[in-house]
Amino acid sequence: LRPAFADLPKLKEKATYKVGFAQTESNNPWRLQQTKSMQDEAKKRGWQLVYTDAAGSAAKQVADVRSMIAQKVDVILLAPREERPLIPAVMEAKKAGIPLFLIDRGVDPSLAQAGKDYVAFIGSDFVQEGRQAAEVLTKAMNGQAKIIELVGTVGSSPANDRAKGFADYIKDYPGMQVVASQSGDFVRDKGRQVFETLYQAHPEATALYSHNDEMTMGAIAAMEAAGKVPGKDLIIASIDGTKDAAQAVMDGKILVVVECNPNFGPAAFEAIEKYGKGEHIPPHVVNKDRVLTKENIESYLPEAY
Ligand code: GYE
């Protein structure tokens, strides 16, 4: 065992566990698929799932974790809405002796650490996702683009890291310019409204980089309402892999979707099982994500959600 692991709450080995899953919101297909994956896996194993939905409120999510602690769940799976406000929840679970795993989103690493304050983070490499979106877009546009960026939920790890990965990549290409960047909170209709406003202010834009497919679909609706052709007048890079976005790649409206896999059930429950057996869990369990373009989208479609 690594020394840091000595600090973590232990999990007694049992035939079945009572698992708390603190979801952040349920307003998009990615979230619904993630919840379904947890429910399916719990059912398959005959484990009890205590499910809460914070409905987009970090404060409610902290309260949800507190209620799981009060109910004495064996272990907590937390998808923290934002990087900082969920720190108290992480620390209180630790204090109560309940092992906690961060699922899909992270918390501020200067305030809580994997392998010390919580067992592990299981999820995607968001910096890499942003970098990959930038790479495909830069190549397709020969290094020349005026880009509108739709940012995810402010203060969330995917929004912070997808912005960073993209910016890191394009800084070597002076012709790749972000002309406007604003949050659409990972929500379709906000994406539509924010894109409409930004595009009116920046009619010179030739590309869209959007931190998730829901905002992208909103932006596509705004483009079409303005008489523009997505995929021609504006070249689009997105992240997730929803059914609507995969279809839009098929139809030539979206250039690239960098996959972010929401199917956490199997990996999360396996990590719990191993942890209960006293096995070492790496502090970062990183999902492998694919880059989806016209070339490979057809084989992906049956998996889209
Ligand atoms: O991209 C988005 C969702 O945290 C990785 O959150 C997740 C992101 C995902 O609402 O669609």
Boltz pocket constraint, residues with backbone or C-beta under 6 A from the ligand:
constraints:
  - pocket:
      binder: B
      contacts: [[A, 28], [A, 30], [A, 31], [A, 104], [A, 105], [A, 158], [A, 186], [A, 211], [A, 212], [A, 213], [A, 214], [A, 239], [A, 240], [A, 260]]
      max_distance: 6.0
